[in-house]
Amino acid sequence: MNFSDLGLSTDLLKAVQRANYESPYPIQIEAIPAILDQKDLLGLAPTGSGKTAAYILPILQRLLSKKAPEDRFIPVLVIVPTRELAVQVAEVTENFSRFLPRKIKSMAVFGGVSINPQMMKLHGVEILIATPGRLIDLLGRNALGISRIHTLVLDEADKVLNMGFREEVEHILELLPARRQNVLFSATTDNEVDILIQKLLRDPVRIQVEEANFTPDLIDQRAYRVSPENKGPFLRQLINSGDLSQILVFTSSIRTADNVATKLTKNGIAAVAFHGDKSQGARTEALARFKSGKTRVLVATDLAARGIDIQYLPLVVNYELPRSPKDYIHRIGRTGRAGSAGEAISLITPEEMHHFKVIQKKMGKWVTLLNSEDFGKSKEESDS
């Protein structure tokens, strides 16, 4: 199956090719035609399954047949849980729009920054990507209208609800027109998500990508036994052993993220911490510098990393293990995307060994476990 078989225009196919998408992911194969047919859709899929392109591509195509708004009434609304995901979706939208015969204006709005510049840019926006809190703020100031929306996308619905935005989402839904297309994506389901699905969707096309089946085969997973006091030196040895320009390091706490980034910087490795205690401006700048290669290492916590999407990220390092197997899969899924090879390395202390076994069992895949002392040696040297 090729993207050309999904009913997309030649202009969008040109942008897809420019983005180095070789073939559509399973969720794109099913979602794109359904959204083009204006059907409601339920996508149960993990992060990294290709869902952003699955809804942005058909939405762009449908907008081309409509007249651009000349006011502040938005035709397409995408609700996301975090600032980083809002920026990521806006970037994807902009990239896919570059060859279209007319300009389709898209915009991301989120809290943590001044609201006035966002208000000034809302005129003529056709695709608004918004976090719930900032959207409520803008509506309260009459900065935009959502009564003419024909397509609503709720992305990462489980995270939206887990972050405490249920009341905001319910308020937004009350302001929307009754007749519209609804698209909902969620990595997991629970009571709250099921209630929202029942309330929002009408006879939806249902697509499910199993997380267990989504662990990318192209990811080379390895783990090294390491003592707690040797984690920092071994991480520096690991980074200095190759010429990789982008390395994403995960920690389990904000304090550790700051400490690791500071130590790396003191040892001549360009690194920056990325977590929820940073201001929005600092996080945006850190991510931009990392994506451009100006910063070699990004040290992130799990919550902050939800919006990190870099198509050809070569290496992910688990400096500390996450609490759950799902978070482990999410972490390593930052690499090995879009058909490219990737590498995931975990640093395992004796105290973490049991938890790592649990993660592997849940994942259904066993990871090669090596001694840190053998790093860089040939197989013959390690066995001797």
N, C-alpha and C positions, 0 to 999 in steps of 0.2 A: 504494500500500500504506500502510495506517495501523497504528498500534500496536494498535488494537482488533481487527485481523485476525490477531493473533499468538497469541491464546489467553490473554491476560493478564486478571486480575480487574479489576473496576471500580475497586477501591481503588488498585491499582497504576497504572491508566490515569489516575486523578485526580492521582497524584503525578507522572506523566510530563508531564501537561498543566501542572501547577504549575511544573515545571522548564523550561517553554517548549520542549520537544521537539516540533517540528512534524510530522516524519515520520521513520520509522526509517531508519537507515543500512543499507547492504547487508549488513553483517556481522550486524546485529541481526535482520534479516528471516530469515536462515538459522539463526542460532545459538539464538535464543529457543525456537522450536519443538523443535529438537533436544535442548536441555537439559531442556525440559519432558518430553520423551519418555525421559529418563534415558539418552541415548546418550552415548558418549564423543565428544569434539569436538577437532579440531585447527584453530585459527584462525591463519593466517599473515597478519598485518595490521600496518600501521605504527601508531605512537602517534597518537592523535587520531581513529582510525577508528570510535570508539563501542563498543569492546570491553567496557569496564567495565559499562555498562548491559546489554550483550548477555548477560553471565552473571549479574549481580546480580539483575535483574528475575525471570528464571525461578527462580533459587534461592530468592528470597523467597516466590514463589508456592508452591513445593514445600514449604517449611518450614511454611506456614500449615496444611497438612494433617497435620502431625505435632505431637506434644506437646513442649512446651519442656523441655529437660533441667533436672533439679533438682540437678545435680552439676557437675563440672568436665570431663565428657567432651563434646568438641566434635563436632557433626555435620557442619559445613562448615568446611573449611580453605582459605584463599586464601594462597598463597605469592608474595611480591613481592620484587624485588631491593633496594629502597631505602625508607628511612624516609618520604620525601616521598610516594612512591606508596602506601604503606600508609595514610597519613593521608588521601590523596585518595580511595582506595577506600572507606575508612570513612565519609567525608563523603557520598559518593554513596549508600552503603547506607543511611545515616541519612535522607537526603532522600527516598529511595524508600519508606522504611518508615513515613513519618509518618501515613498514613491507614489503615494496616492494622488489622483488627479486634482484634488482640492485639499486644503489644509483642514484637518480635524483637530480642534483644540482640546487638549486633555490637561488635567491639572491634579496635583496631589495636595490635600489640605490635612493638617494635623496640628496637635497642640505642642506646647513647649517652645513655640516661636510666636512673634507678634502676629496678631490676627489682621491688622490693617492692610499690609501688603497682599495678603491672600484675598481680602475683600475686593481690593482694587482690580484684581486680575480675573474675576469670575465672569465678566461679561463675555458671552459667546462660547463658553465652555460646553463641550458636547459629552465628554466623559470625565466625571468627577470621581476621583479616588479619595476616600475620606475615612478617617478614624471617627468613631461615633461621637466622642465628646466634642471635638472641634466642629463637626457637622451641626450638632445641636447649638453650639455657640453661634455659628453663622446664621442658622435659621432664626435664632432669637433676635438677631440684629437685622433681620429682613434683607440679608445680603444676597440671598438666592432663593429660587423657588423650586420645589420638587413635585409639584402637583401635575406636571406634564411628563413625568418619567415614564418611558415605555419599557425600559429594561433595568432590573435591579439584580446586582450580583452581591452575594454575601460570601466573602472569601474567608476561609479558616474560621468557620462559624463556631467551632468548639472553643477556640482561643478567645474569640470575641466574648462569649458567654463566661468563660473561665476568668477573664480579666474584669468581670463585674459590669459588663455593658448591657445586661438584659433589659433594664428599664429604658435605656437610651434607644435600643433597637426597637422596642415596642412603640415608643413615642414616634420614631421615624416612620415606622410602618403605618401608623394611623394617619400620617400626613400624605401618604402616597396615593395615587389614583388606584381605583379598584381593578381596572383593566390594565395589566402589564405582564411582561414576561419576568419570571423569577428564576434565578440560578443560584444554587447554594452548594458550596464546597466545604467539606469537613474531613479532617483526618480520622476523627473518632466520633462515636455517638454515645450519648448518655440520655438520661431522662429529659434534661433541659433542651438538648439538641433535637431530640425526637419531637418534643412539643412544638418547637420552632418549625421543624419540617412540616408537621401536620398543619400548622397555621399558615405557612407561607406558600407551599407548593400545591399546584393543582395538576393531578394526573401526570407526575413528572417522569421523564426518561431517567432511569436509574443506572448509574455507572459506578462500579466498585473496583478499585485497584487494591489488591491485598498487600498490606505492608510487608508481610513475611516474604512475599514474592518479589518485592521491589528492591531488596538489598542488591545494589548493582554488582553484576558479575565482574565488571571492569575494574572494581576497586580491589587493589592489592592490600589486604589487611595483615598487619604484623603487630606483635606485642613484644616488649622487652621487660624482663625482670630487672628491677632497679630499686635500690634502697632509697628511703625518703630523702636522706641528705645528699644523694647523688642525682636527684631528679633534675635540678637546675643545670649542673655541669653537663649531664648527658643530653639535655635538650639543646644546649649550645653546640655540643659536638655534632648532634644530628643536623642542626641547621647549617653549620659551617662545612658539613661534608659534601654538600652539593651546590649547584648553582641555581636553585629554585628562587624565583623572584617573589612568589606569593606563598605564604605558609600560614594557615589558620590554626591557632592553638586554643584548645578549650580548657577552661578551669571550671570548678564547681562553685566558686565564690568570687565576689567582687574584690575582696582583699587579696586573694591569690592572684587574680588577673593583674591587679596593680603591681604587686611584687614581682611577678614574672616579667612584665613589660619593663619595669625599672631595671631589673638585673640584666636583661638582654641589651637594653640601651647602654648601660654602663660598660658592657663588654663589646661594644662596637657594632651591635646588630640593631638596625632600625626597626623599632617595635612600638606599638601603642596599644593601650588597653581599651576595650569596647564593652561597656556595660550600662546598666540602668541608672547608675549614679552620675554618669556623665551628662552634661547638658545636650540638648538636641543639636546645637551648633557643633559641639565637639564631636559628637557621634557622626554627624554628616560629614564633617571634614576628615575624620579618621577613616571612614569607609571609602571616601573618594580617593584619599591618598593611597590606601591599600589597593583599590581597584586599578589605579593608574601605575602601580609599581613603585611609587615614591617611598612607601613604607613596606618593608619586606614581610614583617610578621604582625598579624592582628591577634591579640590575646583576648578572647571573648568568653562571656558567660552564656549559658543556654538561652535564657530569656532574650537577651539582646541579639543573639545570633539568628533569631527566627526570620529576620528580613534579609540575611546575607545570601545573595544569589549571584555567584560568579561562575560563568559557564565553563571555564577551563581551569578551575582551581586545582593545582597538581597535588597538594599535600594537606592533610588534616592530621593534627597531633592531639591526642587525648592526654593532656598533662595530668588531669585527674579524671576518673571515671564519673559519668553522670549517675543519677539515682536510678533511672529506669532504663530497661532495654530499648524502649521506644525512643528515648532521648539519644541513646547511643546510635541507633539507626539514623536518626535525624542528623546527628553530627557528621557521621561518615558520608551521609548523602550529600553533603556540601561539595564533595569531589566526585569524579567519575560521572559527570553529567553530560547530557547531549551527545552521548556516544563516545566521549573521550575517556581515556584511561586516567585513573587516579590512585592515590595511595593514602592509606589511613594507618597511623602508628599509635599504639597505646603504651604508656609507661605504667607498669604495674608493680606496686610495692607488695610485700608479703601480706599486708593487711587487706589489700584490694583483691587478692587472688580468688577468694571464694565468690565475691560479687562479680568478678569478671567471668567466672564459670557460669553463673546464673544468666548473665547477659548473652553469652554464647549459646547456651541451651535454648533460651527464648528466641534467639535469632535463627537457630537451626543451622548454624555454621560455626565450625571451630577454627580459631585463629592460630597461626603459627606463633609459638612462644619461644623467644630467644633470650640468651643472657646478654646483658648490656656490655659486658666485658668483651663479647665476641663481635660487637658492632664494627663493621668495616673489614672484618676478616673474610677470607674465602671460606667455602664450605670445608675444604680440606684442613685449613688452619683451625677452624672451630671444632672439628671432630678430633683433632690430635690432642 
